[in-house]
Amino acid sequence: MHEKRVTRAYHRELFGALALYTALLFAAIHYGRPMPDGVLRTVVLVSPMIGFGAGIWAIARHLARIDEYLRRQMLENIALAAAITAGLSFTYGFLENAGFPRLSMFTVWCVLCGATGVVALVRKLIDK
């Protein structure tokens, strides 16, 4: 029962952070891009990071609430995903030298999130 309650709280906090991030992102793009260069424009364009920070807060709270086994498993998933992301980003760096188009740093974050999900799913399927 405790695990379900903790997971529900985590999902509520994380999805709330993602909703905040998304709302701030759309506002930053809509209002920030057309603004003249300056400090205010920079602050508006960086404002989605408030939602990002809230997401980190939700993950940290979740790690503090779960038991040692789940904490270890989650951290292993993140570590494996980081290793996969590092390997893919280095590989693509060499491909850029071969003429492939340059990718935004936003791509790395998307790969890390996707790799974390894939690693968690694969490990869950293997453990069954």
Secondary structure as UniProt FT lines:
FT   HELIX           2..27
FT   HELIX           28..32
FT   TURN            33..34
FT   HELIX           39..46
FT   TURN            47..48
FT   HELIX           49..65
FT   HELIX           68..97
FT   TURN            98..99
FT   HELIX           106..127
//
